[in-house]
Amino acid sequence: MIPKFRAWHTPFKGKKFGQEMKYGRVGTLLSFAEMSPDDYILMQSTGLKDKNGVEIFEGDIIVGQQHLTTDLSTPFEIKGVVRYSKRNTMFYLDDKSFGHDKFMNSLGSSIYQFEVIGNIYEDKELLEVAE
């Protein structure tokens, strides 16, 4: 399977104008990022989709619910940023209140129902809550 990427394009650092998420073919995005590394931040797809069918990328802010008991009315909610661990070569949910190790495998786990609610570049107001 060919990995998918998206890129945060930042041609005018510190300005609102020109900052945008770019989707496209892998070769095109990688070429742009190599030619202008200061203007593009690449994010790889996890290969997973959230409960609404939205593809989950590195840098996405997601929430997940798990029912820890048989009482389905009291779900346990986690919220964090999707990160990639080079050391463990896997994606994980970075939830500062629980630490990295507890949820290293959580993105692929079927016990959570994840939903993408934004990303760290376009939705900074969510980042304060998530991190």
ABEGO torsion letter per residue (X at the ends): XBBBBBBBBBABBGBABGBBBBBEBAAAAAAAAAABAAABBBBBBAGBBBAAGBBBBBGBBBBBBBBABABAABBBBBBBBBBBBAAAGBBBBBBAAAEAAAAAAAAABAABBBBBAEBAAABAAAAAAAX
